[in-house]
Amino acid sequence: MTLDEIAYNLLNLIRGGRSHNDENISLDQIKFNIKHYRAMFIRRDYTKNGFVSRHVEQDLGCIFLEPVDASQCCSLPSTCIVYKSKRAIPKTIRYNFEEAISYVGDITGANTIPMINSNAIQWLPYDKYTKHKMKAYMIGNYIYVYNAEGLEAINLRGVFEDPKDVAAFDLCDGYTTKDGTLVPNPQCYEDSITDYPIPMDMLALINQGILAGELTLLASTMSDIQNDRMQDPSSHISPQQTPKQ
């Protein structure tokens, strides 16, 4: 089911199947509410069950890395080289005490690189058994890999706030400019044709929440059909009628 289908279904429900071309409820606003309800219910489901469904998980494909100094200050190098993602990672849904990242590893999608907190990096050289192993951590919106000498790319999967942001990582449908910058194809994600990452059972909760809240408020709001910058006292007044004084 696409995002457009979900949004039009909600609009038809509130209008009793009698939508028209002069509809004053914005589909973009309905889509925004769908996105934030999706994030809220996925977080609640994970808190209760501790399970990430593959139907809400998305794959970023190949994330290319570059060697950088670990220092966050340009003028104060630390001489410690780590590998950083060339592009920012889209915002993930907020889980309790962890990022909604379900996999970090090599490009096969099968060999995991453990995720740790960035403040644990300083203790890795003193680890007797795993000090030479690769470790991944996040600072801001970028992912870093420690002990990744020569590593060109990694693969990452997770549950993201806006599924449309993931389209920018679709390497197969993008193209590369002369300076080597990857530009995503704007056609690689469409609300009307791309399957929206949400299970059908959760869709019922989203419909219930929006219909009982934001959409009911929008449908009951009076419009300014008199063009006087004021809400009209009655929604049945036509543009040709003048309200009685």
C-alpha positions as CSV (number, residue, x, y, z in Angstrom):
1,M,0.0,0.0,0.0
2,T,1.4,3.4,-1.0
3,L,1.3,6.6,1.1
4,D,-1.2,8.2,-1.4
5,E,-3.6,5.2,-1.0
6,I,-3.4,5.6,2.8
7,A,-4.0,9.3,2.6
8,Y,-6.9,9.1,0.2
9,N,-8.5,6.3,2.2
10,L,-8.5,8.6,5.3
11,L,-10.0,11.4,3.3
12,N,-12.8,9.2,1.9
13,L,-13.5,7.9,5.4
14,I,-14.0,11.4,6.8
15,R,-16.1,12.5,3.7
16,G,-18.2,9.3,3.6
17,G,-16.8,8.3,0.2
18,R,-18.0,11.6,-1.3
19,S,-14.8,13.5,-1.9
20,H,-14.7,16.2,-4.6
21,N,-12.3,18.4,-6.5
22,D,-12.9,21.4,-4.2
23,E,-11.7,19.6,-1.1
24,N,-10.2,22.0,1.4
25,I,-8.3,19.4,3.5
26,S,-4.7,19.1,2.3
27,L,-3.4,15.7,1.4
28,D,0.1,16.8,2.3
29,Q,-1.1,17.5,5.9
30,I,-2.7,14.1,6.1
31,K,0.6,12.5,4.9
32,F,2.5,14.4,7.6
33,N,0.2,13.1,10.3
34,I,0.5,9.5,8.9
35,K,4.3,9.8,9.2
36,H,4.3,11.0,12.8
37,Y,1.7,8.4,13.9
38,R,3.7,5.7,12.2
39,A,6.8,6.7,14.1
40,M,4.9,6.8,17.4
41,F,3.2,3.4,17.0
42,I,6.5,1.7,15.9
43,R,8.2,3.0,19.0
44,R,5.4,1.8,21.2
45,D,5.4,-1.6,19.5
46,Y,9.1,-2.0,20.0
47,T,8.9,-0.9,23.7
48,K,6.2,-3.5,24.3
49,N,7.4,-6.4,22.2
50,G,11.1,-5.7,21.5
51,F,10.7,-6.8,17.9
52,V,11.5,-5.0,14.6
53,S,9.4,-6.2,11.7
54,R,11.1,-6.4,8.3
55,H,8.0,-4.5,7.0
56,V,9.1,-1.3,8.7
57,E,12.9,-1.8,8.2
58,Q,14.6,-0.1,5.3
59,D,18.0,-0.7,3.7
60,L,20.4,2.2,2.9
61,G,22.4,0.1,0.5
62,C,26.1,1.0,0.3
63,I,27.3,3.8,2.5
64,F,30.7,4.9,1.3
65,L,33.4,5.9,3.9
66,E,36.3,8.2,4.0
67,P,39.3,8.4,6.4
68,V,39.2,11.4,8.7
69,D,40.9,12.6,11.9
70,A,38.8,11.6,14.9
71,S,39.1,15.2,16.3
72,Q,35.9,17.2,16.0
73,C,38.0,20.4,15.9
74,C,39.5,21.3,12.6
75,S,42.4,23.2,14.2
76,L,43.2,20.5,16.8
77,P,44.1,17.2,15.2
78,S,44.2,14.1,17.3
79,T,46.3,11.9,15.0
80,C,43.7,9.2,15.4
81,I,42.3,8.2,12.0
82,V,38.7,6.7,11.8
83,Y,36.4,6.1,8.8
84,K,33.4,8.4,8.5
85,S,30.3,8.1,6.2
86,K,30.5,10.6,3.4
87,R,26.8,11.3,3.7
88,A,24.5,12.0,6.7
89,I,22.4,9.1,7.9
90,P,18.6,9.9,7.9
91,K,16.9,10.4,11.2
92,T,15.8,7.1,12.9
93,I,12.8,6.5,15.1
94,R,13.6,7.0,18.7
95,Y,13.7,3.8,20.7
96,N,14.3,3.5,24.4
97,F,18.0,4.0,25.2
98,E,19.1,3.1,21.6
99,E,19.1,4.1,18.0
100,A,16.6,2.4,15.7
101,I,19.5,0.9,13.7
102,S,19.0,-2.9,13.2
103,Y,22.2,-3.7,11.3
104,V,25.6,-2.3,10.6
105,G,28.1,-4.4,8.7
106,D,29.8,-5.2,5.4
107,I,28.1,-4.8,2.0
108,T,26.9,-8.4,2.0
109,G,24.4,-7.6,4.7
110,A,25.4,-10.6,6.8
111,N,28.6,-9.8,8.7
112,T,27.9,-7.4,11.6
113,I,30.0,-4.6,12.9
114,P,29.1,-4.0,16.6
115,M,27.6,-0.6,17.5
116,I,28.9,1.0,20.6
117,N,28.6,4.4,22.3
118,S,31.1,7.0,21.1
119,N,32.5,7.5,24.6
120,A,33.6,3.8,24.8
121,I,36.1,4.3,22.0
122,Q,38.8,5.5,24.3
123,W,38.8,2.1,26.1
124,L,39.1,-0.1,23.1
125,P,43.0,-0.1,22.9
126,Y,43.0,-1.7,26.4
127,D,40.6,-4.6,25.4
128,K,42.6,-7.8,25.5
129,Y,40.6,-9.8,22.9
130,T,38.8,-7.3,20.7
131,K,41.0,-4.3,20.5
132,H,41.7,-4.9,16.8
133,K,38.1,-5.5,15.8
134,M,36.0,-3.0,14.0
135,K,33.5,-1.0,16.0
136,A,30.8,1.5,14.7
137,Y,29.5,4.5,16.5
138,M,27.4,7.6,15.8
139,I,28.3,11.2,16.2
140,G,25.6,13.6,15.1
141,N,24.1,12.3,11.8
142,Y,27.2,10.5,10.7
143,I,28.4,7.0,11.4
144,Y,32.1,6.2,12.2
145,V,34.0,3.0,12.0
146,Y,37.0,2.4,14.3
147,N,39.8,0.0,13.2
148,A,38.4,0.1,9.6
149,E,41.7,0.6,7.7
150,G,41.0,0.2,3.9
151,L,37.3,-0.3,4.3
152,E,35.5,1.5,1.4
153,A,31.8,1.0,2.3
154,I,29.4,-0.5,4.8
155,N,25.7,-1.5,4.7
156,L,23.1,-0.2,7.2
157,R,19.5,-1.1,7.9
158,G,17.1,0.6,10.3
159,V,13.7,2.1,10.9
160,F,13.6,5.7,9.8
161,E,11.3,8.6,10.6
162,D,10.6,9.6,7.0
163,P,10.8,6.7,4.5
164,K,11.3,9.1,1.7
165,D,14.7,10.2,3.0
166,V,16.0,6.6,2.3
167,A,15.5,7.2,-1.4
168,A,18.6,9.4,-1.5
169,F,20.7,6.2,-0.8
170,D,19.3,4.2,-3.7
171,L,22.5,3.9,-5.7
172,C,21.0,1.9,-8.5
173,D,18.5,4.7,-9.4
174,G,20.9,7.6,-8.9
175,Y,23.5,9.2,-11.1
176,T,27.0,10.6,-10.5
177,T,28.1,14.1,-11.5
178,K,31.5,15.0,-13.0
179,D,33.0,15.7,-9.6
180,G,31.9,12.3,-8.3
181,T,28.9,13.4,-6.2
182,L,26.0,11.0,-6.2
183,V,22.7,12.6,-7.0
184,P,19.6,10.6,-6.3
185,N,17.0,10.2,-9.0
186,P,13.9,12.2,-8.0
187,Q,11.8,9.4,-9.5
188,C,13.2,6.7,-7.2
189,Y,10.5,7.4,-4.6
190,E,7.0,8.3,-5.3
191,D,4.1,8.5,-2.9
192,S,1.8,7.1,-5.5
193,I,3.8,4.0,-6.5
194,T,6.3,3.1,-3.8
195,D,5.2,0.7,-1.1
196,Y,5.0,2.4,2.3
197,P,7.0,0.5,5.0
198,I,4.2,-0.2,7.5
199,P,2.4,-3.5,8.4
200,M,-1.4,-3.6,7.6
201,D,-2.4,-4.2,11.2
202,M,-0.6,-1.0,12.4
203,L,-2.5,0.9,9.7
204,A,-5.8,0.4,11.6
205,L,-4.3,2.2,14.6
206,I,-3.1,5.1,12.5
207,N,-6.5,5.5,10.9
208,Q,-8.2,5.4,14.3
209,G,-5.8,8.0,15.8
210,I,-6.0,10.5,12.9
211,L,-9.8,10.1,12.4
212,A,-10.4,10.7,16.1
213,G,-8.0,13.6,16.3
214,E,-6.5,15.9,13.6
215,L,-8.8,14.9,10.7
216,T,-12.0,15.5,12.7
217,L,-10.8,18.9,13.7
218,L,-9.9,19.8,10.1
219,A,-13.3,18.6,8.8
220,S,-15.2,20.6,11.4
221,T,-13.3,23.9,10.8
222,M,-15.4,26.5,9.0
223,S,-13.9,27.9,5.8
224,D,-13.7,31.5,4.6
225,I,-16.0,31.4,1.6
226,Q,-16.9,35.1,1.9
227,N,-13.2,36.1,1.3
228,D,-13.2,38.5,4.3
229,R,-10.3,36.8,6.2
230,M,-12.8,35.6,8.8
231,Q,-14.3,32.1,9.4
232,D,-17.9,32.1,8.1
233,P,-20.6,31.6,10.8
234,S,-22.1,28.7,8.8
235,S,-20.4,26.3,6.4
236,H,-23.5,26.0,4.2
237,I,-23.4,29.6,3.0
238,S,-22.6,29.7,-0.7
239,P,-20.3,32.3,-2.2
240,Q,-23.3,34.0,-3.8
241,Q,-25.1,34.4,-0.5
242,T,-24.7,37.3,1.9
243,P,-25.2,36.5,5.5
244,K,-28.0,38.3,7.3
245,Q,-27.1,41.2,9.5
